[in-house]
Amino acid sequence: MTFSTTSAVAGPTGQNTGDSAQPSKPRNISNRKAVLAIVTCWLLVVFDGYDLIVYGTVQSSLLAIDDWGLTPTTMGTIGSLAFVGMMIGALGAGRLADVLGRRRTILACSILFSTLTILCAFAPNPLVFGALRLLAGIGLGGLVPSANAMVAELVPDRWRSTMATLMMSGVPIGGSIAAVTGIWVIPAFGWEAMFLIAVIALVVVVPMGYRYLPETLSFKHRSGPGARRGSGFGQLLRAPYARASVLFAVASLAILFAWYGLGTWLPSLMEQAGYDLGSALTFALALNLGAVAGSVVTAWAGDRFGAAPAAAAAALVAGIGLAVIMTTPPVGVVYAMLILAGVGTHGTAALLIAAVANHYPERLRGTALGWAMGMGRIGAVAAPQVGGLLLASGLGVNSNFLVFALGAGLAAVLFAVITFRVKPVADPAEQH
């Protein structure tokens, strides 16, 4: 893989797939430095995923704390707080990265979410715990679009689907680590120890970021003449980007509703279905391992057929998998369907990033990623709350699987619309 090659996204016949905006500009960075930067970004995304999904692994333990007095509804509210923070972080950090540079934004977000996740272990009550999760969410939400925007500038266009799915594989890998770790850490050391693991990111991976992350090409260019050229959210909602921006935002909302709803509630749902904590966490592991394995499939599909068409197919697979679970099949089928749900929900989220990165020019890329993922956090905010309300109302576990399946189905429809109705456009600012 040579990162300094200039290329464009191409379909199987060599024609543009419809996801591409502009050909890549040459990257003035050696292959070795690019690889080290990408690996560092990926490791940070792994811890981002761990720190986010860890809440789902400790829910039973938190409900058992007598003086906290938590219920499924309040647990859903606390779960939503992290996603509120993520929405703020994604919207703010994407724009901040375009203005101040990816490197400083990535490092600031990493330090923020790692420190506040560690502090969750010492929370004396639900109010403090929820506030810490809210503030940590700002860093969690800001890291992913900033890191993906950096990686998009370090690789040629033809590698963007692969790199986006590789980067996003860090989220379910982090979630898998949380599920596996929780099986033995929680009984042995308590729920607090799960949050203390975030210290590894703070003392090991963040220093790697200081050493290996470069400042990226587009920020250096904007620091010179022409730096004031428009690149804010207002640009996304005007021609020729308005239709794509709205569709990407709603599609992101729908698929993140499904993905983060499952990530938050699956262990509790499976416990309510009659499984013990260890078995419930293995279901969460199946979901996250499916997402990891799906990263390979969706990366290939995105490069072969285009990110938007592949995302439509992946979201459809997720919806079907969740619908099958509602029929109460044998346990082996449940595992298989959760793997498919992981492949489809997370794969769609990763392909969304590739589609957005390819659709917008470099001067708007970080802002566009922040917009799409920030709007998607509305779905992520709603999912834990909706799941808790459905459980509290006595509608049963299938009500959760139904609404998450509907979210995946809506995403499939929207990506199909993007595939057939949204055409690639040149950047008007670069046509002169």
C-alpha positions as CSV (number, residue, x, y, z in Angstrom):
1,M,0.0,0.0,0.0
2,T,1.6,3.3,-1.1
3,F,0.0,6.3,0.5
4,S,1.7,8.9,-1.7
5,T,-0.1,7.8,-4.9
6,T,-2.6,10.2,-6.5
7,S,-5.9,8.4,-7.4
8,A,-9.7,8.5,-7.4
9,V,-12.3,6.1,-6.1
10,A,-13.2,3.8,-9.0
11,G,-15.7,1.0,-9.5
12,P,-15.1,-2.4,-10.9
13,T,-15.0,-1.1,-14.5
14,G,-12.7,1.8,-13.7
15,Q,-15.5,4.3,-13.7
16,N,-16.3,6.7,-10.8
17,T,-18.6,5.0,-8.3
18,G,-20.6,8.1,-7.4
19,D,-19.0,8.4,-4.0
20,S,-16.0,10.4,-5.2
21,A,-15.6,14.2,-5.1
22,Q,-12.1,15.1,-6.0
23,P,-9.0,13.1,-6.9
24,S,-6.5,12.8,-4.0
25,K,-3.8,15.4,-3.7
26,P,-0.2,14.1,-3.1
27,R,0.6,13.6,0.5
28,N,3.9,15.1,1.6
29,I,4.5,12.5,4.2
30,S,6.5,9.3,4.1
31,N,4.8,5.9,4.1
32,R,6.3,5.0,7.4
33,K,5.1,8.2,9.1
34,A,1.6,7.7,7.6
35,V,1.4,4.1,8.8
36,L,2.4,5.2,12.4
37,A,-0.1,8.0,12.4
38,I,-2.9,5.6,11.2
39,V,-2.0,3.0,13.8
40,T,-2.0,5.6,16.5
41,C,-5.4,6.9,15.4
42,W,-6.8,3.4,15.3
43,L,-5.6,2.6,18.8
44,L,-7.3,5.8,20.1
45,V,-10.5,4.7,18.4
46,V,-10.2,1.3,20.1
47,F,-10.2,3.0,23.5
48,D,-13.0,5.3,22.3
49,G,-15.0,2.2,21.7
50,Y,-14.1,0.6,25.0
51,D,-14.9,3.7,27.0
52,L,-18.3,4.0,25.2
53,I,-19.4,0.3,25.4
54,V,-18.1,-0.3,28.9
55,Y,-21.3,1.3,30.3
56,G,-23.4,-1.6,28.9
57,T,-21.2,-4.1,30.7
58,V,-21.7,-2.6,34.1
59,Q,-25.4,-1.9,34.0
60,S,-26.4,-4.8,36.2
61,S,-23.8,-3.8,38.8
62,L,-25.0,-0.3,38.9
63,L,-28.6,-1.4,39.3
64,A,-27.5,-3.5,42.3
65,I,-26.1,-0.4,44.2
66,D,-28.9,0.1,46.8
67,D,-28.2,3.7,47.7
68,W,-28.1,4.8,44.0
69,G,-31.7,3.7,43.5
70,L,-31.4,3.3,39.7
71,T,-34.2,1.9,37.5
72,P,-34.2,0.9,33.8
73,T,-35.5,4.4,32.9
74,T,-32.8,6.2,34.8
75,M,-30.2,3.9,33.4
76,G,-31.4,4.8,30.0
77,T,-31.1,8.5,30.9
78,I,-27.5,8.0,32.1
79,G,-26.7,6.1,28.9
80,S,-28.1,8.9,26.8
81,L,-25.9,11.5,28.5
82,A,-22.7,10.1,27.0
83,F,-24.3,10.4,23.6
84,V,-25.4,13.9,24.2
85,G,-21.8,14.7,24.9
86,M,-20.8,12.8,21.7
87,M,-23.2,14.9,19.7
88,I,-21.6,18.1,21.1
89,G,-18.1,16.7,20.5
90,A,-18.7,15.5,17.0
91,L,-20.3,18.8,15.9
92,G,-17.7,20.9,17.6
93,A,-14.5,18.9,17.1
94,G,-15.1,18.3,13.4
95,R,-15.3,22.0,12.8
96,L,-12.5,22.7,15.3
97,A,-10.2,20.3,13.5
98,D,-10.8,22.0,10.2
99,V,-9.9,25.4,11.8
100,L,-7.1,24.5,14.3
101,G,-5.9,21.2,12.8
102,R,-6.6,17.5,13.3
103,R,-3.6,16.8,15.6
104,R,-4.4,19.1,18.4
105,T,-8.1,18.2,18.3
106,I,-7.4,14.5,18.4
107,L,-5.0,14.8,21.3
108,A,-7.4,17.0,23.3
109,C,-10.3,14.7,22.8
110,S,-8.3,11.6,23.8
111,I,-7.0,13.2,27.0
112,L,-10.5,14.4,27.8
113,F,-12.4,11.1,27.4
114,S,-9.6,9.0,29.1
115,T,-9.4,11.2,32.2
116,L,-13.1,11.5,32.7
117,T,-13.7,7.8,32.1
118,I,-11.1,7.0,34.9
119,L,-13.0,9.5,37.2
120,C,-16.2,7.5,36.7
121,A,-14.7,4.8,38.9
122,F,-14.8,7.2,41.8
123,A,-18.3,8.7,41.3
124,P,-20.1,8.9,44.6
125,N,-23.6,9.0,43.2
126,P,-25.6,8.7,39.9
127,L,-25.6,12.5,39.4
128,V,-21.8,12.8,39.4
129,F,-21.5,9.6,37.3
130,G,-23.9,10.9,34.7
131,A,-22.1,14.3,34.5
132,L,-18.8,12.5,34.0
133,R,-20.3,10.4,31.2
134,L,-21.7,13.5,29.6
135,L,-18.3,15.3,29.6
136,A,-16.4,12.1,28.6
137,G,-18.8,11.9,25.6
138,I,-17.6,15.2,24.3
139,G,-14.1,13.7,23.8
140,L,-15.5,10.4,22.6
141,G,-17.6,12.1,20.0
142,G,-14.9,14.5,18.9
143,L,-12.2,11.9,18.3
144,V,-13.7,9.7,15.6
145,P,-14.5,12.4,13.0
146,S,-11.2,14.1,13.6
147,A,-9.2,10.9,13.4
148,N,-11.1,9.7,10.3
149,A,-10.5,13.1,8.6
150,M,-6.8,12.8,9.3
151,V,-6.6,9.3,7.9
152,A,-8.6,10.4,4.8
153,E,-5.9,12.9,4.1
154,L,-3.1,10.4,4.5
155,V,-4.3,7.9,2.0
156,P,-5.4,8.0,-1.7
157,D,-9.1,8.1,-2.5
158,R,-9.1,4.4,-3.6
159,W,-8.2,3.3,-0.1
160,R,-10.7,5.4,1.8
161,S,-13.5,2.8,2.2
162,T,-10.9,0.3,3.4
163,M,-9.3,2.8,5.8
164,A,-12.6,4.1,7.1
165,T,-13.8,0.6,7.9
166,L,-10.4,-0.3,9.4
167,M,-10.5,2.8,11.6
168,M,-14.1,2.1,12.7
169,S,-13.3,-1.5,13.5
170,G,-11.6,0.0,16.5
171,V,-15.0,0.7,18.1
172,P,-16.3,-2.9,18.2
173,I,-12.8,-4.2,19.1
174,G,-12.9,-1.8,22.0
175,G,-16.5,-3.1,22.8
176,S,-15.3,-6.7,22.5
177,I,-12.5,-6.0,24.9
178,A,-15.0,-4.5,27.3
179,A,-17.3,-7.5,27.1
180,V,-14.5,-10.1,27.5
181,T,-12.8,-8.1,30.3
182,G,-16.2,-7.6,32.1
183,I,-16.7,-11.4,32.3
184,W,-13.8,-11.8,34.8
185,V,-13.0,-8.3,36.0
186,I,-16.5,-7.4,37.4
187,P,-16.9,-10.5,39.6
188,A,-13.3,-10.2,40.8
189,F,-12.7,-6.5,41.3
190,G,-16.1,-4.8,40.9
191,W,-17.5,-2.4,38.2
192,E,-15.1,0.4,39.1
193,A,-12.1,-1.5,37.7
194,M,-13.7,-1.5,34.3
195,F,-13.4,2.3,34.1
196,L,-9.8,2.3,35.5
197,I,-8.6,0.4,32.5
198,A,-8.9,3.7,30.6
199,V,-5.6,4.7,32.2
200,I,-3.8,2.6,29.5
201,A,-4.9,5.1,26.9
202,L,-3.8,8.0,28.9
203,V,-0.3,6.8,29.7
204,V,0.5,4.7,26.6
205,V,-1.5,5.7,23.5
206,V,-1.8,9.5,24.0
207,P,2.0,9.9,24.2
208,M,2.2,7.9,20.9
209,G,-0.1,10.6,19.5
210,Y,2.2,13.4,20.5
211,R,5.1,11.6,18.8
212,Y,3.5,10.2,15.6
213,L,0.5,12.4,14.6
214,P,1.4,14.9,11.9
215,E,-0.5,18.1,11.1
216,T,-2.4,17.3,8.0
217,L,-2.2,18.8,4.6
218,S,-5.4,20.7,4.4
219,F,-4.8,22.6,7.6
220,K,-1.4,23.7,6.5
221,H,-2.8,25.0,3.3
222,R,-5.6,26.8,5.1
223,S,-3.0,28.5,7.3
224,G,-1.7,30.4,4.2
225,P,-3.4,32.5,1.6
226,G,-7.1,31.6,1.2
227,A,-7.4,30.4,4.7
228,R,-10.7,32.3,5.2
229,R,-12.5,30.5,2.4
230,G,-15.8,29.1,3.6
231,S,-15.7,25.7,5.2
232,G,-18.4,25.9,8.0
233,F,-21.7,24.1,8.5
234,G,-23.5,26.7,6.4
235,Q,-21.6,25.5,3.3
236,L,-23.0,22.0,3.8
237,L,-26.6,23.2,3.7
238,R,-26.3,25.1,0.5
239,A,-26.0,23.9,-3.1
240,P,-24.5,21.7,-4.3
241,Y,-24.2,19.8,-0.9
242,A,-27.6,20.4,0.8
243,R,-29.4,17.3,-0.4
244,A,-26.5,15.0,0.4
245,S,-25.9,16.6,3.8
246,V,-29.6,16.1,4.9
247,L,-29.7,12.5,3.7
248,F,-26.3,11.6,5.3
249,A,-27.5,13.2,8.6
250,V,-30.8,11.2,8.8
251,A,-29.1,8.0,7.6
252,S,-26.5,8.5,10.3
253,L,-29.2,9.1,12.9
254,A,-31.1,5.9,12.0
255,I,-28.1,3.5,11.9
256,L,-26.5,4.9,15.1
257,F,-29.8,4.6,16.8
258,A,-29.7,0.8,16.0
259,W,-25.9,0.3,16.7
260,Y,-25.7,2.2,20.0
261,G,-29.1,1.0,21.2
262,L,-27.8,-2.5,20.9
263,G,-24.5,-1.6,22.4
264,T,-26.2,0.0,25.5
265,W,-29.0,-2.5,26.1
266,L,-28.0,-5.9,24.7
267,P,-26.5,-7.4,27.9
268,S,-29.5,-6.3,30.0
269,L,-31.9,-7.5,27.3
270,M,-30.4,-10.9,27.3
271,E,-30.4,-11.1,31.1
272,Q,-34.1,-10.2,31.1
273,A,-34.6,-13.0,28.5
274,G,-33.3,-15.4,31.1
275,Y,-29.5,-15.6,30.6
276,D,-27.0,-15.1,33.4
277,L,-24.5,-12.2,33.3
278,G,-21.7,-14.2,31.8
279,S,-23.9,-15.5,29.0
280,A,-25.4,-12.1,28.4
281,L,-21.9,-10.6,27.9
282,T,-21.1,-13.3,25.4
283,F,-24.1,-12.1,23.3
284,A,-22.5,-8.6,23.5
285,L,-19.2,-10.2,22.4
286,A,-20.9,-11.8,19.4
287,L,-22.4,-8.5,18.4
288,N,-19.0,-6.7,18.6
289,L,-17.0,-9.6,17.0
290,G,-19.6,-9.5,14.1
291,A,-18.8,-5.8,13.8
292,V,-15.1,-6.5,13.7
293,A,-15.4,-9.2,11.1
294,G,-17.9,-7.1,9.2
295,S,-15.3,-4.4,8.8
296,V,-13.4,-6.7,6.4
297,V,-16.5,-7.5,4.4
298,T,-17.8,-3.9,4.2
299,A,-14.3,-2.6,3.4
300,W,-14.2,-4.9,0.4
301,A,-17.8,-4.2,-0.6
302,G,-17.2,-0.4,-0.3
303,D,-14.2,-0.5,-2.5
304,R,-15.8,-2.9,-5.0
305,F,-19.3,-1.4,-5.3
306,G,-19.1,2.1,-3.7
307,A,-19.6,3.1,-0.1
308,A,-23.3,4.1,-0.3
309,P,-24.6,1.0,-2.1
310,A,-22.6,-1.2,0.3
311,A,-24.0,0.7,3.2
312,A,-27.6,0.1,2.0
313,A,-27.0,-3.6,1.8
314,A,-25.3,-3.8,5.2
315,A,-28.1,-1.9,6.9
316,L,-30.7,-4.3,5.3
317,V,-28.7,-7.3,6.6
318,A,-28.8,-5.8,10.2
319,G,-32.5,-5.2,10.0
320,I,-33.2,-8.8,8.9
321,G,-30.9,-10.2,11.6
322,L,-32.7,-8.3,14.4
323,A,-36.1,-9.2,13.0
324,V,-35.2,-12.9,13.1
325,I,-34.2,-12.6,16.8
326,M,-37.7,-11.5,17.6
327,T,-39.0,-14.9,16.6
328,T,-37.2,-16.5,19.6
329,P,-35.1,-18.9,17.6
330,P,-32.6,-21.4,19.1
331,V,-29.6,-19.9,20.9
332,G,-27.2,-20.8,18.1
333,V,-29.4,-18.8,15.7
334,V,-29.5,-15.9,18.1
335,Y,-25.7,-15.8,18.1
336,A,-25.6,-15.9,14.3
337,M,-28.2,-13.1,14.0
338,L,-26.3,-10.9,16.5
339,I,-23.2,-11.4,14.4
340,L,-25.1,-10.3,11.3
341,A,-26.5,-7.3,13.3
342,G,-23.0,-6.4,14.2
343,V,-21.8,-6.7,10.7
344,G,-24.7,-4.6,9.4
345,T,-25.0,-1.8,11.9
346,H,-21.4,-1.1,12.5
347,G,-20.5,-1.8,8.8
348,T,-23.0,0.8,7.8
349,A,-21.7,3.4,10.2
350,A,-18.2,2.8,8.8
351,L,-19.3,3.0,5.2
352,L,-21.1,6.2,6.1
353,I,-17.8,7.8,7.0
354,A,-16.2,6.6,3.7
355,A,-19.2,7.9,1.7
356,V,-19.0,11.3,3.4
357,A,-15.3,11.6,3.1
358,N,-15.5,10.8,-0.6
359,H,-18.4,13.2,-1.3
360,Y,-16.9,16.4,0.1
361,P,-13.7,18.2,-0.8
362,E,-10.8,18.4,1.7
363,R,-11.7,21.9,2.9
364,L,-15.1,20.6,4.1
365,R,-14.3,17.0,5.0
366,G,-13.8,17.4,8.7
367,T,-16.8,19.6,9.0
368,A,-18.9,17.2,6.9
369,L,-17.9,14.2,9.0
370,G,-18.6,16.2,12.2
371,W,-22.0,17.1,10.8
372,A,-23.0,13.6,9.8
373,M,-21.8,12.0,12.9
374,G,-23.0,14.8,15.1
375,M,-26.5,14.5,13.7
376,G,-26.3,10.8,14.0
377,R,-25.7,11.2,17.8
378,I,-29.3,12.3,18.0
379,G,-30.2,8.7,17.3
380,A,-27.5,7.5,19.7
381,V,-28.9,9.9,22.4
382,A,-32.5,8.6,21.8
383,A,-31.6,4.9,21.8
384,P,-30.8,4.3,25.4
385,Q,-33.7,6.4,26.6
386,V,-36.2,4.6,24.2
387,G,-34.9,1.2,25.2
388,G,-35.3,2.0,28.9
389,L,-38.8,3.4,28.4
390,L,-39.9,0.3,26.5
391,L,-38.6,-2.0,29.2
392,A,-40.1,0.1,32.0
393,S,-43.5,0.0,30.2
394,G,-43.5,-3.8,30.3
395,L,-43.4,-4.3,26.5
396,G,-40.6,-6.8,26.7
397,V,-37.2,-7.3,25.1
398,N,-38.7,-7.8,21.6
399,S,-39.9,-4.2,21.6
400,N,-36.3,-3.1,21.7
401,F,-35.2,-5.4,18.9
402,L,-38.1,-4.1,16.8
403,V,-37.3,-0.4,17.1
404,F,-33.6,-1.1,16.4
405,A,-34.5,-3.2,13.4
406,L,-36.7,-0.3,12.1
407,G,-33.7,2.0,12.5
408,A,-31.5,-0.2,10.4
409,G,-34.3,-0.6,7.8
410,L,-34.7,3.2,7.5
411,A,-30.9,3.6,7.0
412,A,-31.0,1.0,4.2
413,V,-33.7,3.0,2.4
414,L,-31.8,6.3,2.8
415,F,-28.5,4.9,1.5
416,A,-30.4,3.5,-1.5
417,V,-31.7,7.0,-2.2
418,I,-28.2,8.4,-1.9
419,T,-26.9,5.7,-4.3
420,F,-29.4,6.5,-7.0
421,R,-30.4,10.1,-6.5
422,V,-27.3,12.0,-5.2
423,K,-24.7,12.6,-7.9
424,P,-21.1,13.6,-7.3
425,V,-20.3,17.3,-7.6
426,A,-17.2,19.2,-8.1
427,D,-16.1,21.8,-5.4
428,P,-17.2,25.2,-6.8
429,A,-14.4,26.9,-4.9
430,E,-11.8,24.8,-6.8
431,Q,-13.2,25.3,-10.3
432,H,-11.7,28.8,-10.6
